Amino acid sequence: MAERKKKESPADAGKVKSEQSKALKEKLFAEYKNLWEVASPEDKDSAFAFSEEYMRFLDIGKTEREFVVAAVESLEELGFTEINATDHLAPGSKVYTSIRGKGLMAAVVGKKPVVEGFNILGAHIDSPRVDLKPCPVYEDSDLVFFKTHYYGGIKKYQWTATPLSIHGVAFREDGTKVTICVGEDPDDPVFTFSDILPHLGQEQMSRKPADIVKGEELNLLVGSIPYEDPDAPSRFKLGFLNLLFEQYGLKEKDLVTAELQIVPAFRSRDVGFDRSCIGAYGHDDRVCAFPALVAVTDQEKPDKTVVCMLSDKEEIGSVGNTGAHSRLYENFLAEIYAKTNGAFDALGFAKSLENTKLLSADVCNGYDPTFSSVSDPRNNAYIGRGICLEKYTGSRGKSGASDSNAEFFAGVVRMLAEANIPWQTGELGKVDAGGGGTIAYIMANKGMEVLDCGVPVLSMHAPFEVISKIDLYYTYLDYKCFVEKA
């Protein structure tokens, strides 16, 4: 007698249907998982190790000039040479150039002809800060101050009553250069912007938030000991300038031409009991610049020529001869073209730019549940979920965006999927809440295919920004995958 088929119970049928629905959801839904939950133990260890090196680099490169100096030292240790020092480039050649000491281009020449395009990682290495006015020194009420002018988009009140350092360069009247860095060593003095005590702050707290501390109130305290001669005029200013001359050989007029920048004096620190995050000044945009540089220096003889482009002045519109608008960055690519082909051809070089693919490596805002009202939770990057790929940035009606082509964006996504590298997506807040731009549109104007992507940041543009170590590490993996396979 044939064995009677066992009838499926309702519970078993429900379980099968549930599993089918779960599988279908995983197939069809776009879900971005927290990487601490899915990363291998090896990747977690690598994330912590990579972060240690990043923090070291971050602390010695708080300004664009310092970052370039540290990067050039690393490049030369890895066998890179100044591009002007060679007349011919071959596959595997490693070259760099400094863009007037405040930007950097580094490249590894690939096996394919340069006319087929470059694979470029483009980030910026300037950060919001406070600069000096042309005539900064004055005394008032037995105190000596620097008048300042803030650089980039900052909340001015965040910079008061906190230890600050001074970095930069100045030139004596005989033309000799003086490099200044005061406030970083534990034995150094620091500087500060004073604030009103809360007992007397009623008028200040009634101001609009943007004016709680006004730009003209950011006066940096730099001294308070008068010159020893009781009959000397402006004794407190004279005492300070005499000290400045004794220590650096600088006079007041030398400050007119100086580039001195005021930045937070504290070093980068682990954040959280689990040390999963990094708090520091300047994550925007060195948290993208560093992994981009490492991804390019990892290459030996890539298929296409790979380039790391680190520009200045992004926080104020990428202007000037060190900003991304400058021809100096394009000149480096043209020189590679000429020295790999033996001659320069304008049309051929134009074609190489047309065939170029570039990731605009810049940070995005991480979703902050404390201030969730400005973000769309369905379209925002989250801390711990990896790099954020953004089809467009810009403000409100996409003003200032390049808006990546769907073909290029989809190609990058497929490439990452094949390498099993996670990513997420999002926008910079709600549509009408504001927004921000990157260098993407500048590079896209040259005919390149461009996509914005970077690390999510909490407290962006504050003196102490926060990022996740796992996001930093996977961003490096994303950049490395791009330059090798795009």
C-alpha positions as semicolon CSV with decimal commas, in nm:
position;residue;x (nm);y (nm);z (nm)
1;M;0,000;0,000;0,000
2;A;0,148;0,338;-0,102
3;E;0,269;0,555;0,183
4;R;0,022;0,832;0,248
5;K;0,177;1,182;0,200
6;K;0,202;1,371;0,527
7;K;-0,021;1,674;0,527
8;E;0,166;2,003;0,593
9;S;0,050;2,168;0,912
10;P;-0,064;2,533;0,913
11;A;0,233;2,615;1,141
12;D;0,483;2,462;0,895
13;A;0,318;2,639;0,602
14;G;0,335;2,968;0,786
15;K;0,703;2,917;0,863
16;V;0,784;2,847;0,496
17;K;0,589;3,152;0,384
18;S;0,765;3,368;0,643
19;E;1,105;3,249;0,524
20;Q;1,008;3,317;0,163
21;S;0,892;3,668;0,255
22;K;1,216;3,732;0,443
23;A;1,422;3,616;0,147
24;L;1,217;3,830;-0,090
25;K;1,262;4,132;0,137
26;E;1,638;4,082;0,148
27;K;1,639;4,059;-0,230
28;L;1,422;4,362;-0,305
29;F;1,465;4,609;-0,017
30;A;1,750;4,859;0,006
31;E;1,881;4,811;0,360
32;Y;2,207;4,945;0,499
33;K;2,332;4,747;0,797
34;N;2,545;4,865;1,085
35;L;2,894;4,742;1,004
36;W;2,989;4,668;1,364
37;E;2,721;4,395;1,349
38;V;2,833;4,235;1,023
39;A;3,208;4,305;0,995
40;S;3,449;4,018;1,053
41;P;3,673;4,023;1,361
42;E;3,967;4,082;1,125
43;D;3,801;4,387;0,970
44;K;3,719;4,527;1,314
45;D;4,082;4,489;1,419
46;S;4,191;4,652;1,094
47;A;3,952;4,942;1,156
48;F;4,111;5,014;1,494
49;A;4,464;4,985;1,355
50;F;4,389;5,207;1,054
51;S;4,233;5,464;1,287
52;E;4,547;5,483;1,497
53;E;4,753;5,580;1,194
54;Y;4,488;5,829;1,084
55;M;4,481;5,996;1,426
56;R;4,857;6,033;1,423
57;F;4,845;6,194;1,081
58;L;4,553;6,416;1,182
59;D;4,738;6,554;1,484
60;I;5,046;6,656;1,285
61;G;4,845;6,800;0,995
62;K;4,592;7,042;1,142
63;T;4,633;7,290;0,858
64;E;4,657;7,237;0,484
65;R;5,026;7,335;0,487
66;E;5,107;7,086;0,762
67;F;4,908;6,809;0,594
68;V;5,102;6,861;0,270
69;V;5,436;6,851;0,453
70;A;5,344;6,525;0,629
71;A;5,203;6,374;0,309
72;V;5,511;6,461;0,103
73;E;5,737;6,303;0,365
74;S;5,529;5,984;0,349
75;L;5,521;5,985;-0,032
76;E;5,898;6,017;-0,060
77;E;5,948;5,737;0,190
78;L;5,728;5,521;-0,036
79;G;5,932;5,597;-0,347
80;F;5,736;5,886;-0,499
81;T;5,939;6,158;-0,674
82;E;5,858;6,517;-0,769
83;I;5,716;6,509;-1,122
84;N;5,944;6,792;-1,234
85;A;6,244;6,572;-1,159
86;T;6,171;6,326;-1,441
87;D;6,128;6,361;-1,817
88;H;5,959;6,029;-1,883
89;L;5,696;5,826;-1,702
90;A;5,626;5,455;-1,745
91;P;5,378;5,213;-1,588
92;G;5,453;5,197;-1,217
93;S;5,611;5,544;-1,199
94;K;5,516;5,722;-0,877
95;V;5,509;6,101;-0,885
96;Y;5,370;6,394;-0,690
97;T;5,369;6,772;-0,683
98;S;5,288;7,025;-0,415
99;I;5,036;7,291;-0,514
100;R;5,207;7,595;-0,365
101;G;5,247;7,412;-0,035
102;K;4,872;7,401;0,031
103;G;4,747;7,137;-0,210
104;L;4,885;6,806;-0,337
105;M;4,870;6,579;-0,638
106;A;5,006;6,225;-0,625
107;A;4,983;5,957;-0,893
108;V;5,087;5,605;-0,986
109;V;5,110;5,560;-1,363
110;G;4,903;5,274;-1,501
111;K;4,952;5,021;-1,778
112;K;4,678;5,159;-2,003
113;P;4,735;5,472;-2,214
114;V;4,646;5,789;-2,024
115;V;4,408;5,888;-2,303
116;E;4,176;5,620;-2,159
117;G;4,140;5,840;-1,853
118;F;4,250;5,868;-1,493
119;N;4,091;5,721;-1,179
120;I;4,097;6,009;-0,931
121;L;4,016;6,044;-0,562
122;G;3,958;6,413;-0,491
123;A;3,936;6,549;-0,136
124;H;4,013;6,880;0,033
125;I;4,250;6,946;0,323
126;D;4,139;7,287;0,446
127;S;3,900;7,304;0,740
128;P;3,695;7,580;0,906
129;R;3,917;7,787;1,133
130;V;3,997;8,144;1,238
131;D;4,259;8,358;1,061
132;L;4,422;8,688;1,157
133;K;4,320;9,026;1,023
134;P;4,594;9,214;0,832
135;C;4,667;9,442;1,128
136;P;4,584;9,212;1,420
137;V;4,775;9,339;1,726
138;Y;4,612;9,577;1,972
139;E;4,601;9,639;2,345
140;D;4,299;9,720;2,554
141;S;4,255;9,733;2,932
142;D;4,607;9,594;2,999
143;L;4,553;9,297;2,769
144;V;4,696;9,223;2,424
145;F;4,478;9,067;2,153
146;F;4,481;8,955;1,790
147;K;4,191;9,075;1,577
148;T;4,064;8,782;1,370
149;H;3,854;8,690;1,068
150;Y;3,688;8,347;1,064
151;Y;3,733;8,116;0,765
152;G;3,452;7,891;0,639
153;G;3,118;7,815;0,798
154;I;3,149;7,803;1,176
155;K;2,925;7,856;1,476
156;K;3,135;8,129;1,633
157;Y;3,017;8,065;1,990
158;Q;3,171;7,714;1,974
159;W;3,519;7,865;1,953
160;T;3,512;8,071;2,274
161;A;3,650;7,971;2,616
162;T;3,848;7,682;2,470
163;P;4,225;7,628;2,426
164;L;4,351;7,728;2,083
165;S;4,682;7,703;1,899
166;I;4,845;7,915;1,629
167;H;4,988;7,754;1,314
168;G;5,132;7,901;0,999
169;V;5,411;8,088;0,828
170;A;5,544;8,443;0,828
171;F;5,826;8,617;0,646
172;R;6,076;8,855;0,796
173;E;6,156;9,175;0,610
174;D;6,471;9,012;0,468
175;G;6,257;8,738;0,309
176;T;6,343;8,452;0,543
177;K;6,055;8,222;0,625
178;V;5,940;8,149;0,981
179;T;5,724;7,845;1,056
180;I;5,510;7,887;1,366
181;C;5,328;7,623;1,568
182;V;5,242;7,722;1,925
183;G;4,994;7,544;2,148
184;E;5,033;7,180;2,046
185;D;5,317;7,072;2,274
186;P;5,211;7,009;2,637
187;D;5,468;7,268;2,748
188;D;5,343;7,531;2,502
189;P;5,115;7,818;2,599
190;V;4,770;7,820;2,441
191;F;4,540;8,103;2,337
192;T;4,169;8,167;2,375
193;F;3,868;8,378;2,283
194;S;3,700;8,501;2,599
195;D;3,326;8,480;2,661
196;I;3,076;8,657;2,888
197;L;3,006;8,499;3,225
198;P;2,647;8,369;3,252
199;H;2,579;8,603;3,543
200;L;2,606;8,898;3,302
201;G;2,502;8,727;2,980
202;Q;2,138;8,833;2,960
203;E;2,185;9,064;2,662
204;Q;2,411;8,817;2,483
205;M;2,164;8,530;2,524
206;S;1,883;8,744;2,381
207;R;2,067;8,773;2,049
208;K;1,991;8,561;1,746
209;P;2,197;8,237;1,756
210;A;2,422;8,350;1,471
211;D;2,516;8,659;1,675
212;I;2,557;8,510;2,022
213;V;2,924;8,571;1,953
214;K;2,985;8,817;1,671
215;G;3,279;8,802;1,435
216;E;3,428;9,121;1,578
217;E;3,412;8,967;1,926
218;L;3,652;8,686;1,836
219;N;3,957;8,862;1,978
220;L;4,238;8,624;2,064
221;L;4,413;8,678;2,398
222;V;4,790;8,663;2,336
223;G;4,955;8,850;2,626
224;S;4,928;9,077;2,929
225;I;5,279;9,170;3,048
226;P;5,379;9,533;2,974
227;Y;5,715;9,645;2,843
228;E;5,944;9,713;3,140
229;D;5,986;10,088;3,069
230;P;5,700;10,260;3,259
231;D;5,718;10,563;3,028
232;A;5,695;10,366;2,703
233;P;5,380;10,427;2,495
234;S;5,139;10,133;2,444
235;R;5,342;9,931;2,693
236;F;5,139;9,611;2,669
237;K;5,143;9,598;2,288
238;L;5,512;9,693;2,292
239;G;5,588;9,416;2,541
240;F;5,418;9,161;2,317
241;L;5,584;9,283;1,997
242;N;5,923;9,285;2,166
243;L;5,869;8,923;2,268
244;L;5,757;8,835;1,915
245;F;6,072;8,993;1,774
246;E;6,301;8,822;2,025
247;Q;6,151;8,478;1,961
248;Y;6,082;8,493;1,587
249;G;6,251;8,805;1,449
250;L;5,912;8,935;1,336
251;K;5,784;9,293;1,339
252;E;5,424;9,409;1,334
253;K;5,434;9,475;0,958
254;D;5,545;9,115;0,900
255;L;5,207;9,000;1,030
256;V;5,036;9,176;0,738
257;T;5,173;8,918;0,493
258;A;5,171;8,620;0,731
259;E;4,939;8,319;0,708
260;L;4,865;8,238;1,070
261;Q;4,571;8,014;1,150
262;I;4,396;7,957;1,482
263;V;4,279;7,602;1,544
264;P;4,186;7,394;1,851
265;A;4,485;7,301;2,067
266;F;4,360;6,956;2,169
267;R;4,458;6,630;2,001
268;S;4,231;6,366;1,849
269;R;4,076;6,129;2,103
270;D;3,883;5,803;2,113
271;V;3,514;5,861;2,187
272;G;3,291;5,623;2,382
273;F;3,359;5,351;2,636
274;D;3,406;5,112;2,344
275;R;3,643;5,355;2,165
276;S;3,439;5,309;1,848
277;C;3,455;5,672;1,739
278;I;3,716;5,945;1,695
279;G;3,668;6,301;1,811
280;A;3,897;6,562;1,659
281;Y;3,933;6,892;1,479
282;G;3,946;6,871;1,101
283;H;3,769;6,546;1,010
284;D;3,610;6,760;0,738
285;D;3,773;6,668;0,510
286;R;4,091;6,496;0,624
287;V;3,890;6,186;0,717
288;C;3,847;6,140;0,340
289;A;4,184;6,283;0,235
290;F;4,384;6,035;0,444
291;P;4,224;5,710;0,317
292;A;4,232;5,851;-0,038
293;L;4,606;5,910;-0,009
294;V;4,665;5,564;0,138
295;A;4,452;5,399;-0,132
296;V;4,665;5,555;-0,406
297;T;5,000;5,487;-0,237
298;D;4,897;5,121;-0,205
299;Q;4,918;5,085;-0,584
300;E;5,222;4,945;-0,763
301;K;5,131;4,909;-1,131
302;P;4,755;4,968;-1,174
303;D;4,564;4,923;-1,499
304;K;4,472;5,292;-1,525
305;T;4,672;5,583;-1,388
306;V;4,543;5,658;-1,037
307;V;4,558;6,000;-0,877
308;C;4,501;6,149;-0,534
309;M;4,398;6,515;-0,555
310;L;4,404;6,708;-0,228
311;S;4,289;7,067;-0,271
312;D;4,268;7,381;-0,061
313;K;4,000;7,650;-0,016
314;E;3,698;7,417;-0,049
315;E;3,539;7,571;0,260
316;I;3,522;7,909;0,084
317;G;3,435;7,798;-0,268
318;S;3,752;7,624;-0,394
319;V;3,884;7,959;-0,517
320;G;4,238;8,090;-0,562
321;N;4,541;7,922;-0,714
322;T;4,534;7,644;-0,453
323;G;4,160;7,575;-0,472
324;A;4,011;7,307;-0,697
325;H;3,926;7,567;-0,962
326;S;4,300;7,627;-1,013
327;R;4,463;7,515;-1,337
328;L;4,758;7,387;-1,135
329;Y;4,577;7,060;-1,059
330;E;4,494;7,009;-1,426
331;N;4,854;7,095;-1,519
332;F;4,974;6,794;-1,318
333;L;4,747;6,564;-1,519
334;A;4,864;6,729;-1,842
335;E;5,225;6,670;-1,742
336;I;5,155;6,301;-1,681
337;Y;4,989;6,285;-2,023
338;A;5,288;6,447;-2,193
339;K;5,552;6,244;-2,010
340;T;5,384;5,910;-2,077
341;N;5,319;5,985;-2,446
342;G;5,640;6,170;-2,521
343;A;5,455;6,484;-2,627
344;F;5,148;6,687;-2,541
345;D;4,840;6,679;-2,758
346;A;4,556;6,912;-2,658
347;L;4,277;6,701;-2,810
348;G;4,419;6,380;-2,669
349;F;4,444;6,533;-2,323
350;A;4,087;6,663;-2,349
351;K;3,980;6,307;-2,430
352;S;4,168;6,176;-2,126
353;L;3,969;6,413;-1,902
354;E;3,648;6,307;-2,075
355;N;3,733;5,943;-1,994
356;T;3,830;6,018;-1,634
357;K;3,635;5,889;-1,335
358;L;3,653;6,075;-1,005
359;L;3,515;6,023;-0,658
360;S;3,455;6,356;-0,487
361;A;3,570;6,237;-0,147
362;D;3,399;6,467;0,100
363;V;3,214;6,415;0,425
364;C;2,840;6,414;0,480
365;N;2,632;6,470;0,790
366;G;2,568;6,168;1,010
367;Y;2,211;6,132;1,134
368;D;2,190;6,282;1,482
369;P;1,877;6,173;1,676
370;T;1,920;6,468;1,911
371;F;1,868;6,708;1,620
372;S;1,657;6,487;1,395
373;S;1,423;6,768;1,287
374;V;1,663;6,888;1,015
375;S;1,711;6,544;0,857
376;D;1,500;6,300;0,657
377;P;1,563;5,970;0,842
378;R;1,488;5,772;0,526
379;N;1,746;5,968;0,327
380;N;2,035;6,035;0,561
381;A;2,367;5,865;0,626
382;Y;2,409;5,693;0,964
383;I;2,719;5,660;1,176
384;G;2,854;5,304;1,157
385;R;2,698;5,208;0,824
386;G;2,995;5,285;0,602
387;I;3,069;5,533;0,326
388;C;2,783;5,744;0,195
389;L;2,743;5,756;-0,184
390;E;2,556;6,072;-0,283
391;K;2,419;6,119;-0,632
392;Y;2,412;6,493;-0,569
393;T;2,485;6,745;-0,299
394;G;2,405;7,116;-0,325
395;S;2,153;7,337;-0,147
396;R;1,775;7,333;-0,167
397;G;1,705;7,299;-0,541
398;K;2,040;7,117;-0,592
399;S;2,223;7,449;-0,629
400;G;2,595;7,381;-0,667
401;A;2,552;7,009;-0,740
402;S;2,699;6,809;-1,029
403;D;2,431;6,535;-1,000
404;S;2,611;6,217;-1,101
405;N;2,496;6,028;-1,410
406;A;2,289;5,720;-1,330
407;E;2,516;5,513;-1,555
408;F;2,828;5,606;-1,356
409;F;2,661;5,578;-1,015
410;A;2,520;5,234;-1,099
411;G;2,860;5,124;-1,226
412;V;3,026;5,220;-0,898
413;V;2,757;5,033;-0,703
414;R;2,807;4,718;-0,911
415;M;3,182;4,741;-0,864
416;L;3,145;4,762;-0,486
417;A;2,894;4,477;-0,486
418;E;3,135;4,253;-0,677
419;A;3,401;4,331;-0,416
420;N;3,149;4,275;-0,133
421;I;3,213;4,625;0,006
422;P;2,916;4,785;0,185
423;W;2,791;5,140;0,136
424;Q;2,493;5,359;0,221
425;T;2,333;5,669;0,074
426;G;2,169;5,990;0,189
427;E;2,135;6,365;0,152
428;L;2,267;6,657;0,354
429;G;1,949;6,713;0,556
430;K;1,595;6,799;0,455
431;V;1,544;6,963;0,118
432;D;1,465;7,313;0,249
433;A;1,683;7,296;0,560
434;G;2,003;7,408;0,387
435;G;2,270;7,197;0,224
436;G;2,628;7,219;0,108
437;G;2,860;7,165;-0,186
438;T;3,183;6,988;-0,277
439;I;3,442;7,000;-0,556
440;A;3,227;6,761;-0,764
441;Y;3,080;7,021;-1,000
442;I;3,425;7,169;-1,070
443;M;3,561;6,836;-1,189
444;A;3,240;6,750;-1,373
445;N;3,274;7,077;-1,566
446;K;3,593;6,932;-1,716
447;G;3,392;6,642;-1,858
448;M;3,479;6,383;-1,592
449;E;3,232;6,133;-1,449
450;V;3,198;6,234;-1,082
451;L;3,027;6,092;-0,775
452;D;3,016;6,244;-0,426
453;C;3,103;6,008;-0,143
454;G;3,249;6,026;0,205
455;V;3,238;5,957;0,576
456;P;2,937;6,057;0,791
457;V;3,027;6,315;1,058
458;L;2,859;6,433;1,377
459;S;2,901;6,798;1,482
460;M;3,040;6,892;1,141
461;H;3,239;7,219;1,134
462;A;3,262;7,227;1,512
463;P;3,604;7,238;1,679
464;F;3,545;6,876;1,786
465;E;3,388;6,659;1,514
466;V;3,307;6,288;1,554
467;I;3,334;5,996;1,309
468;S;3,316;5,617;1,338
469;K;3,630;5,407;1,303
470;I;3,445;5,141;1,107
471;D;3,324;5,402;0,857
472;L;3,679;5,530;0,812
473;Y;3,818;5,184;0,740
474;Y;3,548;5,082;0,494
475;T;3,586;5,416;0,319
476;Y;3,949;5,326;0,262
477;L;3,840;4,990;0,118
478;D;3,588;5,167;-0,108
479;Y;3,850;5,411;-0,237
480;K;4,103;5,132;-0,295
481;C;3,845;4,931;-0,488
482;F;3,758;5,233;-0,702
483;V;4,111;5,324;-0,809
484;E;4,188;4,961;-0,889
485;K;3,872;4,865;-1,077
486;A;3,685;5,170;-1,207
